[in-house]
Amino acid sequence: MGANESGGNGKGNGAISVTVWNEYLHEVKYPEIAAVYPKGIHGCIADFLAAAGMDVRTATLREESHGLTDAVLEATDVLIWWGHMAHGEVSDAIVQKVFDRVQDGMGLIVLHSGHASKIFQKLCGSNSGGLKWREDGEKEIVWIIDRSHPIAEGIDDKILIPHEEMYGEPFGIPAPDELVFASWFEGGEIFRSGCCFKRGKGRIFYFRPGHEAFPVYHMPEIQRVIINAVRWAKAPYVARFIDGHTVTPVVEFSHTAEFHSIGELHRSSKT
């Protein structure tokens, strides 16, 4: 499964069309990271999504348009985003296009250090990069907060991750529409680690686990969460929008004021 594509657009066979976006810099620069993810983080995620019956393509930072051309975005039902060391290199124009597609109904799943990405900050409307962190490879327990949520389907009470980077509160995001998971770390910190948002017609899920130095995305429980999240994000969020324009009254009414309209009042005040 290469860095460009691993499937079609999913529109013809009914499968969910997923694009997995990754900077793909750590795996190239550091042999120890490449040993954990020989195909890159994007390749690992694409593999288990494809095995779940999804139509998957991948895209990376250094490709033209970061691999997110108009055609790719238009064909994508759900975009998965992993970034860390090069948030600033992502084109503002591409961020705007992703933002517009989310508003129009594309799902977005933001993983781990993608919390500080331009697109997540833009959708949050806040400094989502703000949090506490520590790279000590400590134990993380991801607790289910909302057992009834579709993203938690098939998961026991908790997910135990033997070694992870710590993220701690406060976390600079708006209050999630739904909180599915919260994490406890061996050093004592807690963190909102599974957060759902709705923006326009699109659904967004932020999922905290996934530091590049640890084989977190090889864990079946983590894979299950991401598969569930893709299915949840694809489901349409019913939102009714209307462009602003003047309308006639729904029911007839009688004017009792001296002027028959506000517009007439304003015109009169100028004479």
SVG drawing of the C-alpha trace seen along z (x, -y; Angstrom):
<svg xmlns="http://www.w3.org/2000/svg" viewBox="-55 -66 72 74">
<polyline fill="none" stroke="black" stroke-width="0.4" points="0.0,0.0 1.8,-3.1 1.8,-6.7 -0.6,-7.8 -3.4,-5.4 -4.6,-2.0 -8.1,-1.9 -10.7,-3.7 -13.1,-6.3 -15.7,-3.9 -18.5,-5.6 -19.3,-2.7 -19.2,0.2 -20.9,-1.3 -17.8,-1.1 -16.9,-4.1 -14.2,-6.1 -11.4,-7.0 -8.3,-9.1 -5.6,-8.7 -3.4,-11.7 0.0,-11.7 3.0,-14.0 5.2,-10.9 8.3,-12.6 9.2,-10.8 9.2,-7.4 11.6,-8.8 13.9,-10.7 14.2,-8.2 15.0,-4.5 13.6,-3.6 10.2,-5.0 10.3,-3.3 10.9,0.0 7.6,-0.6 5.7,-1.6 7.5,-0.2 4.7,-1.4 4.3,-4.7 1.6,-5.5 -0.7,-6.1 0.1,-2.7 -0.7,-0.9 -4.0,-2.6 -4.9,-2.1 -4.2,1.6 -6.7,2.3 -9.3,0.0 -9.1,1.8 -9.4,5.1 -12.6,3.8 -14.0,3.4 -13.4,-0.3 -12.1,-1.9 -8.8,-3.6 -6.3,-5.9 -3.4,-7.6 -1.9,-11.1 1.2,-12.7 2.6,-16.2 5.2,-16.4 3.0,-15.3 1.6,-17.9 -1.3,-19.7 -0.3,-17.5 -2.1,-14.7 -5.4,-16.4 -6.4,-17.6 -9.9,-18.7 -10.7,-15.4 -9.4,-13.5 -11.4,-15.6 -14.5,-15.4 -14.3,-11.6 -13.5,-11.3 -16.3,-10.4 -14.0,-10.5 -10.5,-12.1 -8.1,-10.8 -5.4,-13.3 -2.1,-12.6 0.5,-15.4 3.2,-16.5 6.4,-18.1 5.3,-20.2 1.9,-21.7 3.2,-25.0 4.0,-23.5 0.4,-22.7 -0.9,-25.1 -3.6,-27.5 -5.4,-27.0 -5.6,-23.3 -6.8,-23.8 -9.6,-26.0 -10.6,-23.3 -10.7,-20.6 -12.6,-23.0 -15.2,-23.6 -15.6,-19.9 -16.2,-19.2 -18.8,-22.0 -20.4,-20.2 -20.5,-16.8 -17.1,-15.1 -16.2,-13.4 -12.8,-14.2 -10.9,-12.1 -8.0,-13.9 -5.4,-11.6 -2.9,-12.3 -0.7,-15.3 -3.1,-16.4 -4.7,-18.3 -2.3,-21.2 -3.0,-21.0 -4.2,-24.1 -7.4,-22.3 -8.4,-21.2 -7.6,-24.7 -9.8,-26.3 -12.7,-23.9 -12.4,-24.3 -12.1,-28.1 -9.6,-27.9 -5.9,-27.1 -6.4,-23.3 -2.6,-23.0 -2.7,-24.0 -2.2,-21.1 0.3,-19.6 2.6,-16.8 5.5,-14.5 7.3,-11.9 8.1,-9.3 6.5,-6.2 4.2,-5.7 1.1,-3.7 -2.2,-5.1 -5.7,-3.8 -8.3,-5.0 -11.7,-4.8 -15.0,-4.7 -17.2,-7.6 -20.2,-6.9 -20.7,-3.2 -23.8,-3.8 -21.8,-5.7 -21.2,-3.9 -17.5,-4.7 -17.2,-2.7 -18.9,0.4 -17.0,3.6 -14.7,2.0 -14.5,3.2 -14.5,0.7 -11.0,-0.5 -8.1,-0.2 -4.7,0.3 -1.8,-1.1 1.5,0.0 3.6,-2.9 2.5,-6.3 3.2,-10.0 1.2,-11.8 -1.3,-14.6 -2.8,-16.4 -5.6,-18.9 -6.3,-21.7 -6.9,-21.1 -7.6,-24.2 -10.7,-22.9 -14.4,-24.0 -16.6,-21.6 -17.1,-18.5 -20.6,-17.8 -20.0,-14.2 -17.2,-12.8 -16.6,-9.2 -13.2,-8.5 -11.1,-10.0 -7.5,-9.0 -5.6,-8.5 -1.8,-8.4 0.7,-6.8 2.0,-10.2 -1.5,-11.1 -2.8,-13.4 -6.2,-13.0 -7.2,-14.0 -10.3,-14.2 -9.1,-11.7 -12.1,-10.9 -14.1,-14.0 -16.9,-14.4 -17.9,-17.7 -20.3,-18.7 -19.4,-21.5 -21.8,-22.4 -23.0,-19.1 -19.7,-17.3 -18.8,-15.1 -15.4,-15.3 -13.8,-12.9 -10.5,-13.6 -8.7,-10.5 -5.7,-11.0 -3.6,-7.8 -0.9,-7.4 2.6,-8.7 4.9,-7.7 7.5,-5.9 5.0,-3.3 3.1,-0.6 -0.3,-1.9 -2.0,-1.7 -1.1,2.0 -3.4,2.6 -6.7,4.3 -8.7,2.2 -7.3,-1.1 -8.0,0.2 -11.6,1.0 -12.1,-2.6 -10.8,-4.1 -13.0,-1.8 -16.0,-2.6 -15.2,-6.3 -15.0,-6.2 -18.4,-4.6 -19.8,-7.2 -18.2,-10.1 -19.7,-8.8 -23.2,-8.7 -25.0,-11.9 -25.5,-14.7 -28.9,-16.1 -28.5,-19.9 -30.8,-22.3 -29.2,-25.5 -30.7,-28.3 -29.1,-31.3 -30.1,-34.6 -32.8,-36.4 -36.1,-38.3 -39.3,-36.4 -43.0,-37.1 -45.0,-36.6 -46.2,-33.1 -49.5,-34.5 -51.2,-37.7 -51.0,-40.5 -52.3,-44.0 -50.1,-47.0 -51.1,-49.2 -48.2,-51.5 -48.0,-54.7 -45.5,-53.2 -46.1,-50.0 -42.5,-48.7 -39.2,-49.3 -37.8,-50.2 -40.5,-52.9 -39.7,-54.2 -36.0,-54.5 -36.8,-56.3 -39.1,-58.7 -36.4,-59.5 -34.1,-60.8 -36.6,-63.3"/>
</svg>
